Amino acid sequence: MKRVLLGVPLLLLLAAEPARALPTYRVRVTAELCPESQKYMGTPLQTHSYAVKFRIGPYGDVFDATVLNQDIDADANTGVFDLELPTANGKSLPLHVFIECTSSFGTGPESNSGDTSPCDSLSISDIDGDGITDVLEDVNCNGYFDQGDTSHAENYDSDGDGARDLVEYYANTDPTTMASAPYPKIVKGAPFDPDQDGMANHVVWRPESGNWYARDVGTPGNHVVTQFGLPGDIPFVWNDQGVGSNYGVVRRIPNGDYQWYFRSPGLQTTSGPVEILPYGGFGDIIIPGPWENSERTNPAFARLYYNAWQFWIYNFDGTSRVQLWGKAGDFPKVADYDGDGLFDIAVFRPSAAETWFIRSSDQSVGVVSFGSGTADHTVRGDFTGDGIQDVAFWEPIDGRFWTATSETNFDPLSPFTMQLGLYGIHLPLSYMRGPGDKDIYMVIDHQFGLRAWRDDNDPMGTINYLQWGLSYDHHG
């Protein structure tokens, strides 16, 4: 008797949330139909019906498999069935699949039985498009690319220099060479303005000591040093209504999950202040910002999971909002594109030079055709001071900022452009709020901690320079 040929995948279905195993999976089964179609003591038996069944394990209850498509070759007495099967008990356990036939002789025994599981579906799929099949990357078959899985472009650190391959891709450095590494930044969940004078303060975080160095707090020359964080943390700044700007770090704990640490008095929620929050995991891109209230920072992250981006936003009432938006090859580019004071979920698609966003004000979709496949997409800010953040990029090839401004309805044919920076020397710095709530284009030479900008974003103005911090500091 021939056995079912199992394990040729069609695709994997996306879970409603990033669980460690998928609720269903799809697999293609090729089988000889039924031995009942053969002769019995010289008399042909007429097959009335056949069905694909499965059970969890060899002796469990029998269930009908969901057949999405079938292709029957009556002459060859074979069939190809595309099945949707459940992930048994929420785990990647094998399912016992077989054909059941009913003929003039009655219901026959199990025919063409075999086992399959979601792990079989990894053998030819390559969801991140890096040329390595998922069976080699998702080595423990848990439906998620963990730290121990090999060479996943979104979260793996090929050269072991502490920077994920995707981060190196953003920074145009070589993810396979330890000596070629990007320079770190401070993630901005809000403009860092601890003295609330309307001007963002220059700040660096030094991983060796966990010290934050903030410049000109309160008055010029008043520099403040604060210890918060450990080596290996991801530093970010955040804002809370009534508390003002503050420090935070995201720490990867031994199991690979992320824990957010908020400096006292902690993130204010409806159930009280929170100083430690488990949220997200290794490989996620943290995107804190004003997701619910323009004066408050929500923890948030973006996760590329089975060829689709998931945006997770932690609400102040302790719940999470999850939005699917974008696909593999896109990069998160969240900002306030509709001027309501809240971040909009957005991705930049370098293959088409398009920014796709969902307006938080009315949930309508916008798309701006602007940018390039080589530009640094992480630039964000309201560079004209009209209360709406612009679609902006920094092109490292010519060291030039390019912006489709909100005043022109993001018209790509009428961009604002300003040369600031040199290829291989500078990188754009996290945005800095200027007078009138205008954000300032800024670049930094990380080797010397030297910042450069022009007052009022005047493309013909004199370049200002400021040295603050050391080469290995996180700059913001």
Secondary structure, DSSP 8 states (H G I E B T S, - for coil): ----EEEEEEEE---SS--SS-SEEEEEEEEE--GGGSEETTEE--EEEEEEEEEESTTS-EEE-EEEEEEEETTTTEEEEEEEEE-GGGS---EEEEEEEEETTEE---EEEEEE-GGGGGSS--TT-SSS-HHHHSTT-SSS--TTSS--TTT--TT-SSS-HHHHHHTT--TT-TTS----B-EESS---TT-SSS---EEEETTTTEEEE-SSSSTT--EEEE---TT-EEEEEEETTTEEEEEEEEE-TTSEEEEEE-TT-EEETTEEESEEEEEETT-EE--B-SS-TTS-B-EEEEEETTEEEEEEE-TTS-EEEEEEEETT-EE--B-SSSSSS-BEEEEETTTTEEEEE-TTT--EEEEE---SSSBTT--B-SSSSSS-BEEEEETTTTEEEEE-GGGTS-TTS-EEEE---TTTEEE---EE-GGG-EE-EEEETTTTEEEEEGGG-TTS-EEEEE-S-TTSEE-
